[in-house]
């Protein structure tokens, strides 16, 4: 009998068991989030200061997922250039993946998918402010495993509005993934690094 699991309930352990997923600790596996990053101009820095100020103001009360998307995620994607050609944005994209032994089906909907007509660029998973990113990571990885293009690396981005983490997945052979450091809106220029890294991923596609 086939077991159906919702992506929001999946765990890393289940992904390891069902898809032989492995984590890579090789620093050379995922250079895209921290090396050769573009600089931000003064206007972009001012916009990020405004995002930070608005989030800190609103966080005095509970911030739910739709507010995280509106106040933090939307400006970051705009500054990264994902609202302009050659990119497109989809929301609630349905994904279904089947385990290696075909005994398990995982279904879910991607919060935000940045794509070009021929391939996926970035899988984005947003959570409410009081959720840990640990909850979002296996869900994002599930969707990345569902990427129809198995030749190119898949990239993910998870956030709860205050913290941010990038994911890279390579599906060829045994699927392997790596995580960036956890970046924080409250720490130094981390928010600048987030946008620089998003710009770097966008540039990968354009070049």
C-alpha positions, 0 to 999 in steps of 0.5 A: 500500500502506497503511503502519502505524506504531506511535505510540511510533515516530512523530516530529514530522516525520512528523506534520507530513508526514502531518497538516500539523501546525503549532506555534504560538508565539503566547503567547495560544494556550495560556494555560490552563497558566499563567494564572488558576491556583487556589491550593493549600491547606496539605494539598495542598502537604504531599502534593506535598512527600511526592511529591517526597521519595518520588521523590527517594528511589526515584530512587537506582535506575532508575525504570521507567514503572509506578513513575512512574505509581504514585509521581508521576502517580497522586497528581498526578491525584488532587490535581487532582480527576480521580478524582472526578465528573464525570471518569473514567479509562481506561488503554491506550485504543486509538487509530487515526488515518489520514493525510490521503492515507489512506496511513498508519495510526498505532496505539497505546494511550494510557497514561491518558485522563481523560474525560467520557462525551461528550469527552476531557479529558486525554491522559497519556503517561508514560515511565521516568525516564531518558527525555526528554520529547521522546520522549513529545511526538509520541506524545501528539500522535498520540493527541490527533489521534485525539480524536473531538471536533474542536470543542474543544481537546485537552490532553495531559500528558507526564512522566517523573516528574522533568519535566512538560510540557503540550500543547494541540492545536486540530484545526479547519482546520490542526491546531496545537499548543503546548507549555508550558515544561518544569517540573521536580520539582527546581526550586522550586515547579514541582510546585505549578504542575503541579497548579495547571495540572491543576486549571485544566484540570479547572475548564475542563470543570466550568465 
